[in-house]
């Protein structure tokens, strides 16, 4: 379920997923109200500072080798004393001056996000902004080029903690060193990211919404076997207890407004006939009609049989994919650009090209497409990894599984989606526990 947004720092993440597009100094300066004459240096940010989208899967021998090399690099950083904490930097932007700027510059230099000879030492110039964008891209934060509380918090995770995080994740990566298949899917839960992989290369990349801290997405291996178009959704008993009954106690029209029917012995009954202040509500079946605008699964459900009862699906609250922290589900995984994703899944299934996928969605009818060849799906927990170009990525240890006490950059215990403020509150599939 989505909650009302409480943090203004949630901003669009599309650029963070597709690679940094670095600042153009003069244009930014004009928009910020600064005269171009204030800056003597070239505004063009060097292309070597950009974080490019990698075609190397998170689960691959190349990622293992790159991460092992990064472990050695961070051991060297730790041996030199790591880096100093940055304070008072939240809100810094192009044109800012002061001691906090120097601290940010030095922090960026230590991890290679800024060349030591770039720009002037005392001003937050276009080079610092480019370095901050690179740092933000490596930590899954919105690439604004401006300092934020989350960016400062990520900078202040100690070097020895980052080293232990890398060491922990090398072990995780090695556990996937076997044959994963010619075609497979990776869901990296801490990164809230889905990759489709074919012949050792990333084919499509999707932002995802994954389990909340208190309703975690499981680490598991499964297979995608079927696509359900325009699905209905049967509300699991746990959500009936935790969410549905309390909502009906507050708003007697909740089920009707969300097109959720009550079934008893296969027959529909009226919500007004149920005593919501007793346990009577737990005795019935609740089924939400199909519909892209209100059904919690959107227009598609991807069936991946597993003992946890979770699956992958579309959503009717697509604005969530623009948030930095997308830990908002009850265990299932929401997939951005789901039509592209299922078209790839159905690639080897006769009769299911993109045109037929679109037709099935637009029909509004319940249609099932069985995959000719089931596709392996790996739900993983990787909080630190490196790519062959020498870029290292870190994410919050959202479920506290790293065992190294990685400080969180998330201000709230359970981050929420900024889109929630403009979306009706809905149930979230996936909390199937008994």
TITOR-904182 format. One record per residue (C-alpha): residue number from 1; chain; x, y, z. Coordinates in pm, whole numbers. Layout:
<nodes>
(node NUM 'A' (X Y Z))
...
</nodes>
This chain:
<nodes>
(node 1 'A' (0 0 0))
(node 2 'A' (111 350 -76))
(node 3 'A' (119 608 194))
(node 4 'A' (112 986 184))
(node 5 'A' (451 1128 92))
(node 6 'A' (636 1292 375))
(node 7 'A' (965 1384 215))
(node 8 'A' (1020 1650 -49))
(node 9 'A' (1355 1496 -141))
(node 10 'A' (1196 1223 -355))
(node 11 'A' (1263 1322 -715))
(node 12 'A' (1250 1152 -1058))
(node 13 'A' (1495 864 -1102))
(node 14 'A' (1479 804 -1477))
(node 15 'A' (1821 965 -1531))
(node 16 'A' (1971 757 -1249))
(node 17 'A' (1869 436 -1426))
(node 18 'A' (1982 528 -1774))
(node 19 'A' (2314 692 -1688))
(node 20 'A' (2421 1045 -1603))
(node 21 'A' (2356 1334 -1837))
(node 22 'A' (2594 1586 -1685))
(node 23 'A' (2539 1956 -1635))
(node 24 'A' (2594 2210 -1911))
(node 25 'A' (2745 2492 -1706))
(node 26 'A' (2628 2809 -1882))
(node 27 'A' (2268 2696 -1920))
(node 28 'A' (2249 2593 -1556))
(node 29 'A' (2410 2918 -1447))
(node 30 'A' (2157 3124 -1642))
(node 31 'A' (1866 2924 -1498))
(node 32 'A' (2004 2968 -1148))
(node 33 'A' (2039 3343 -1199))
(node 34 'A' (2417 3352 -1218))
(node 35 'A' (2597 3555 -1483))
(node 36 'A' (2820 3355 -1715))
(node 37 'A' (3105 3599 -1652))
(node 38 'A' (3123 3469 -1295))
(node 39 'A' (3287 3149 -1423))
(node 40 'A' (3624 3151 -1596))
(node 41 'A' (3660 2779 -1658))
(node 42 'A' (3508 2571 -1938))
(node 43 'A' (3159 2460 -1845))
(node 44 'A' (3177 2133 -2038))
(node 45 'A' (3194 1840 -1799))
(node 46 'A' (3440 1575 -1915))
(node 47 'A' (3275 1263 -2056))
(node 48 'A' (3508 1049 -1845))
(node 49 'A' (3306 1157 -1538))
(node 50 'A' (2978 1019 -1670))
(node 51 'A' (2829 697 -1536))
(node 52 'A' (2718 506 -1841))
(node 53 'A' (2452 239 -1843))
(node 54 'A' (2630 -95 -1827))
(node 55 'A' (2534 -390 -2047))
(node 56 'A' (2702 -627 -1800))
(node 57 'A' (2450 -816 -1585))
(node 58 'A' (2477 -781 -1208))
(node 59 'A' (2503 -1160 -1197))
(node 60 'A' (2796 -1239 -1425))
(node 61 'A' (3165 -1342 -1410))
(node 62 'A' (3263 -993 -1526))
(node 63 'A' (3077 -834 -1234))
(node 64 'A' (3244 -1072 -991))
(node 65 'A' (3590 -987 -1128))
(node 66 'A' (3519 -613 -1127))
(node 67 'A' (3388 -626 -769))
(node 68 'A' (3689 -826 -651))
(node 69 'A' (3914 -559 -805))
(node 70 'A' (3711 -289 -631))
(node 71 'A' (3763 -463 -297))
(node 72 'A' (4138 -417 -344))
(node 73 'A' (4090 -52 -439))
(node 74 'A' (3885 14 -126))
(node 75 'A' (4136 -167 91))
(node 76 'A' (4391 83 -35))
(node 77 'A' (4156 374 40))
(node 78 'A' (4101 245 393))
(node 79 'A' (4474 199 446))
(node 80 'A' (4523 567 357))
(node 81 'A' (4270 674 618))
(node 82 'A' (3950 667 415))
(node 83 'A' (3771 999 380))
(node 84 'A' (3659 1280 608))
(node 85 'A' (3295 1338 697))
(node 86 'A' (3106 1611 511))
(node 87 'A' (2894 1847 721))
(node 88 'A' (2674 2143 641))
(node 89 'A' (2666 2057 271))
(node 90 'A' (2297 1981 220))
(node 91 'A' (2158 2239 -21))
(node 92 'A' (2489 2335 -183))
(node 93 'A' (2458 2406 -555))
(node 94 'A' (2640 2578 -839))
(node 95 'A' (2765 2913 -712))
(node 96 'A' (2793 2812 -345))
(node 97 'A' (3112 2893 -157))
(node 98 'A' (3254 2811 183))
(node 99 'A' (3434 2537 376))
(node 100 'A' (3162 2279 307))
(node 101 'A' (3236 2308 -66))
(node 102 'A' (3599 2218 -5))
(node 103 'A' (3489 1916 201))
(node 104 'A' (3261 1798 -79))
(node 105 'A' (3538 1842 -336))
(node 106 'A' (3782 1639 -129))
(node 107 'A' (3525 1365 -69))
(node 108 'A' (3458 1336 -443))
(node 109 'A' (3831 1327 -523))
(node 110 'A' (3898 1034 -288))
(node 111 'A' (3655 805 -472))
(node 112 'A' (3738 928 -820))
(node 113 'A' (3418 1120 -878))
(node 114 'A' (3616 1441 -935))
(node 115 'A' (3961 1502 -1078))
(node 116 'A' (4185 1675 -824))
(node 117 'A' (4286 1938 -1081))
(node 118 'A' (3935 2022 -1202))
(node 119 'A' (3794 2369 -1138))
(node 120 'A' (3862 2608 -855))
(node 121 'A' (3908 2493 -497))
(node 122 'A' (3669 2730 -319))
(node 123 'A' (3356 2732 -534))
(node 124 'A' (3084 2481 -613))
(node 125 'A' (3141 2501 -987))
(node 126 'A' (3023 2288 -1281))
(node 127 'A' (3298 2035 -1211))
(node 128 'A' (3180 1980 -855))
(node 129 'A' (2821 1954 -979))
(node 130 'A' (2930 1693 -1234))
(node 131 'A' (3115 1502 -963))
(node 132 'A' (2810 1511 -737))
(node 133 'A' (2596 1380 -1022))
(node 134 'A' (2838 1096 -1075))
(node 135 'A' (2833 1015 -703))
(node 136 'A' (2452 1026 -699))
(node 137 'A' (2434 794 -1001))
(node 138 'A' (2657 543 -821))
(node 139 'A' (2433 544 -514))
(node 140 'A' (2093 527 -685))
(node 141 'A' (2005 889 -606))
(node 142 'A' (1844 1146 -832))
(node 143 'A' (2117 1311 -1036))
(node 144 'A' (2046 1675 -958))
(node 145 'A' (2407 1784 -918))
(node 146 'A' (2302 1955 -597))
(node 147 'A' (2378 1833 -248))
(node 148 'A' (2085 1686 -57))
(node 149 'A' (2054 1525 288))
(node 150 'A' (2052 1181 123))
(node 151 'A' (2364 1262 -81))
(node 152 'A' (2549 1390 225))
(node 153 'A' (2445 1081 423))
(node 154 'A' (2574 852 147))
(node 155 'A' (2904 1043 139))
(node 156 'A' (2942 995 512))
(node 157 'A' (2923 615 514))
(node 158 'A' (3278 533 634))
(node 159 'A' (3526 380 392))
(node 160 'A' (3580 70 608))
(node 161 'A' (3204 6 609))
(node 162 'A' (3194 33 231))
(node 163 'A' (3485 -209 212))
(node 164 'A' (3309 -468 428))
(node 165 'A' (2996 -418 222))
(node 166 'A' (3192 -498 -95))
(node 167 'A' (3349 -805 67))
(node 168 'A' (3005 -931 172))
(node 169 'A' (2860 -885 -172))
(node 170 'A' (3150 -1057 -349))
(node 171 'A' (3044 -1369 -161))
(node 172 'A' (2684 -1321 -274))
(node 173 'A' (2787 -1268 -634))
(node 174 'A' (3005 -1580 -632))
(node 175 'A' (2705 -1786 -522))
(node 176 'A' (2554 -1714 -865))
(node 177 'A' (2863 -1817 -1059))
(node 178 'A' (2701 -2127 -1212))
(node 179 'A' (2503 -2152 -1536))
(node 180 'A' (2208 -1916 -1491))
(node 181 'A' (2067 -1983 -1836))
(node 182 'A' (2083 -1828 -2182))
(node 183 'A' (1790 -1600 -2096))
(node 184 'A' (1709 -1496 -1741))
(node 185 'A' (1578 -1214 -1522))
(node 186 'A' (1754 -1048 -1229))
(node 187 'A' (1564 -854 -963))
(node 188 'A' (1810 -671 -739))
(node 189 'A' (1598 -580 -439))
(node 190 'A' (1820 -312 -272))
(node 191 'A' (1855 -135 -608))
(node 192 'A' (1482 -182 -684))
(node 193 'A' (1588 -279 -1033))
(node 194 'A' (1504 -552 -1286))
(node 195 'A' (1738 -663 -1565))
(node 196 'A' (1655 -899 -1849))
(node 197 'A' (1961 -1086 -1971))
(node 198 'A' (2024 -1273 -2295))
(node 199 'A' (2351 -1425 -2411))
(node 200 'A' (2541 -1255 -2130))
(node 201 'A' (2414 -901 -2202))
(node 202 'A' (2150 -680 -2041))
(node 203 'A' (1866 -640 -2292))
(node 204 'A' (1615 -430 -2096))
(node 205 'A' (1637 -242 -1768))
(node 206 'A' (1337 -161 -1549))
(node 207 'A' (1284 38 -1231))
(node 208 'A' (1092 -167 -978))
(node 209 'A' (890 -133 -661))
(node 210 'A' (988 -394 -401))
(node 211 'A' (892 -500 -50))
(node 212 'A' (870 -265 244))
(node 213 'A' (1100 -312 538))
(node 214 'A' (823 -489 730))
(node 215 'A' (695 -686 427))
(node 216 'A' (1014 -789 255))
(node 217 'A' (1053 -934 -92))
(node 218 'A' (1212 -1280 -57))
(node 219 'A' (1551 -1385 -192))
(node 220 'A' (1468 -1673 -425))
(node 221 'A' (1512 -1849 -758))
(node 222 'A' (1197 -1908 -962))
(node 223 'A' (1078 -1928 -1323))
(node 224 'A' (837 -1711 -1519))
(node 225 'A' (583 -1953 -1667))
(node 226 'A' (277 -1749 -1759))
(node 227 'A' (158 -1397 -1833))
(node 228 'A' (-189 -1303 -1707))
(node 229 'A' (-339 -1010 -1897))
(node 230 'A' (-599 -788 -1727))
(node 231 'A' (-595 -998 -1409))
(node 232 'A' (-835 -991 -1123))
(node 233 'A' (-682 -1002 -777))
(node 234 'A' (-790 -1216 -486))
(node 235 'A' (-695 -1038 -165))
(node 236 'A' (-484 -1268 59))
(node 237 'A' (-601 -1335 412))
(node 238 'A' (-312 -1141 566))
(node 239 'A' (-407 -821 382))
(node 240 'A' (-773 -875 473))
(node 241 'A' (-669 -874 840))
(node 242 'A' (-403 -602 827))
(node 243 'A' (-554 -359 579))
(node 244 'A' (-899 -431 440))
(node 245 'A' (-1100 -464 762))
(node 246 'A' (-943 -154 925))
(node 247 'A' (-1015 46 609))
(node 248 'A' (-1376 -66 602))
(node 249 'A' (-1412 38 965))
(node 250 'A' (-1304 389 865))
(node 251 'A' (-1471 410 524))
(node 252 'A' (-1773 187 448))
(node 253 'A' (-1739 270 76))
(node 254 'A' (-1379 155 44))
(node 255 'A' (-1448 -181 -122))
(node 256 'A' (-1701 -34 -362))
(node 257 'A' (-1473 256 -457))
(node 258 'A' (-1188 13 -530))
(node 259 'A' (-1412 -236 -715))
(node 260 'A' (-1346 -516 -468))
(node 261 'A' (-1625 -772 -443))
(node 262 'A' (-1707 -989 -141))
(node 263 'A' (-1772 -1353 -226))
(node 264 'A' (-1931 -1614 0))
(node 265 'A' (-1961 -1962 -147))
(node 266 'A' (-1910 -1811 -492))
(node 267 'A' (-2196 -1563 -445))
(node 268 'A' (-2144 -1188 -413))
(node 269 'A' (-2271 -1023 -96))
(node 270 'A' (-2306 -658 0))
(node 271 'A' (-2038 -490 214))
(node 272 'A' (-2320 -342 422))
(node 273 'A' (-2426 -690 533))
(node 274 'A' (-2092 -752 709))
(node 275 'A' (-2016 -656 1067))
(node 276 'A' (-1674 -495 1020))
(node 277 'A' (-1623 -451 1394))
(node 278 'A' (-1602 -828 1443))
(node 279 'A' (-1401 -1108 1282))
(node 280 'A' (-1682 -1179 1036))
(node 281 'A' (-1489 -1009 755))
(node 282 'A' (-1215 -1273 771))
(node 283 'A' (-1457 -1547 659))
(node 284 'A' (-1505 -1423 303))
(node 285 'A' (-1314 -1407 -24))
(node 286 'A' (-1235 -1063 -168))
(node 287 'A' (-1169 -1018 -539))
(node 288 'A' (-1076 -695 -717))
(node 289 'A' (-1205 -652 -1073))
(node 290 'A' (-956 -620 -1358))
(node 291 'A' (-886 -265 -1471))
(node 292 'A' (-574 -63 -1545))
(node 293 'A' (-691 242 -1350))
(node 294 'A' (-777 76 -1020))
(node 295 'A' (-652 -283 -1004))
(node 296 'A' (-341 -307 -790))
(node 297 'A' (-174 -531 -1048))
(node 298 'A' (-240 -293 -1337))
(node 299 'A' (-280 -475 -1668))
(node 300 'A' (-33 -764 -1627))
(node 301 'A' (64 -1029 -1375))
(node 302 'A' (377 -1241 -1430))
(node 303 'A' (333 -1582 -1273))
(node 304 'A' (653 -1712 -1108))
(node 305 'A' (547 -2009 -890))
(node 306 'A' (727 -2008 -554))
(node 307 'A' (662 -2103 -191))
(node 308 'A' (632 -1737 -87))
(node 309 'A' (324 -1669 -301))
(node 310 'A' (474 -1356 -457))
(node 311 'A' (488 -1253 -821))
(node 312 'A' (576 -966 -1056))
(node 313 'A' (319 -727 -1193))
(node 314 'A' (225 -393 -1340))
(node 315 'A' (73 -124 -1117))
(node 316 'A' (-195 141 -1138))
(node 317 'A' (37 381 -948))
(node 318 'A' (316 423 -1201))
(node 319 'A' (440 748 -1050))
(node 320 'A' (621 540 -787))
(node 321 'A' (893 459 -1040))
(node 322 'A' (1014 818 -1023))
(node 323 'A' (1117 791 -657))
(node 324 'A' (1468 731 -529))
(node 325 'A' (1353 478 -268))
(node 326 'A' (1094 233 -397))
(node 327 'A' (1042 -1 -103))
(node 328 'A' (664 21 -110))
(node 329 'A' (512 -320 -183))
(node 330 'A' (394 -606 35))
(node 331 'A' (654 -842 -110))
(node 332 'A' (572 -858 -481))
(node 333 'A' (774 -670 -743))
(node 334 'A' (616 -397 -955))
(node 335 'A' (786 -354 -1292))
(node 336 'A' (820 -31 -1488))
(node 337 'A' (757 -52 -1865))
(node 338 'A' (594 -387 -1807))
(node 339 'A' (485 -428 -2170))
(node 340 'A' (847 -422 -2284))
(node 341 'A' (932 -670 -2011))
(node 342 'A' (662 -924 -2099))
(node 343 'A' (732 -886 -2472))
(node 344 'A' (1086 -1000 -2395))
(node 345 'A' (960 -1286 -2178))
(node 346 'A' (728 -1403 -2458))
(node 347 'A' (991 -1366 -2729))
(node 348 'A' (1022 -1742 -2790))
(node 349 'A' (648 -1809 -2754))
(node 350 'A' (478 -1828 -3098))
(node 351 'A' (202 -1574 -3159))
(node 352 'A' (314 -1329 -2893))
(node 353 'A' (501 -1042 -3055))
(node 354 'A' (466 -682 -2931))
(node 355 'A' (156 -621 -3142))
(node 356 'A' (-23 -918 -2987))
(node 357 'A' (84 -809 -2639))
(node 358 'A' (-70 -466 -2703))
(node 359 'A' (-388 -623 -2838))
(node 360 'A' (-425 -842 -2531))
(node 361 'A' (-376 -547 -2296))
(node 362 'A' (-612 -317 -2483))
(node 363 'A' (-885 -583 -2508))
(node 364 'A' (-948 -554 -2135))
(node 365 'A' (-1020 -927 -2134))
(node 366 'A' (-871 -1192 -1907))
(node 367 'A' (-615 -1366 -2129))
(node 368 'A' (-336 -1604 -2027))
(node 369 'A' (-18 -1661 -2229))
(node 370 'A' (187 -1968 -2133))
(node 371 'A' (560 -1933 -2203))
(node 372 'A' (690 -2205 -2437))
(node 373 'A' (1016 -2199 -2243))
(node 374 'A' (998 -2089 -1877))
(node 375 'A' (1249 -1812 -1802))
(node 376 'A' (1462 -1830 -1484))
(node 377 'A' (1400 -1541 -1246))
(node 378 'A' (1648 -1457 -969))
(node 379 'A' (1545 -1228 -685))
(node 380 'A' (1875 -1118 -532))
(node 381 'A' (2008 -894 -258))
(node 382 'A' (2316 -711 -388))
(node 383 'A' (2400 -383 -215))
(node 384 'A' (2747 -326 -364))
(node 385 'A' (2895 -423 -700))
(node 386 'A' (3127 -292 -968))
(node 387 'A' (3113 -287 -1347))
(node 388 'A' (3401 -367 -1583))
(node 389 'A' (3459 3 -1655))
(node 390 'A' (3569 47 -1292))
(node 391 'A' (3250 206 -1159))
(node 392 'A' (3131 92 -818))
(node 393 'A' (2766 102 -713))
(node 394 'A' (2632 110 -357))
(node 395 'A' (2275 85 -230))
(node 396 'A' (2119 107 116))
(node 397 'A' (2114 -219 310))
(node 398 'A' (1739 -174 335))
(node 399 'A' (1669 -512 501))
(node 400 'A' (1982 -501 721))
(node 401 'A' (2132 -821 578))
(node 402 'A' (2489 -706 516))
(node 403 'A' (2589 -750 879))
(node 404 'A' (2819 -447 868))
(node 405 'A' (2588 -178 1006))
(node 406 'A' (2569 29 688))
(node 407 'A' (2416 365 792))
(node 408 'A' (2094 435 604))
(node 409 'A' (2052 733 374))
(node 410 'A' (1675 702 411))
(node 411 'A' (1529 950 655))
(node 412 'A' (1210 758 736))
(node 413 'A' (1185 399 864))
(node 414 'A' (964 313 567))
(node 415 'A' (1021 535 262))
(node 416 'A' (709 621 69))
(node 417 'A' (628 707 -289))
(node 418 'A' (594 1073 -382))
(node 419 'A' (325 974 -630))
(node 420 'A' (105 860 -343))
(node 421 'A' (-13 1212 -278))
(node 422 'A' (-203 1212 -608))
(node 423 'A' (-301 843 -620))
(node 424 'A' (-593 669 -447))
(node 425 'A' (-476 441 -170))
(node 426 'A' (-489 81 -290))
(node 427 'A' (-404 -265 -167))
(node 428 'A' (-70 -406 -273))
(node 429 'A' (-55 -770 -391))
(node 430 'A' (206 -998 -252))
(node 431 'A' (170 -1021 123))
(node 432 'A' (74 -1389 117))
(node 433 'A' (190 -1487 462))
(node 434 'A' (-44 -1683 686))
</nodes>
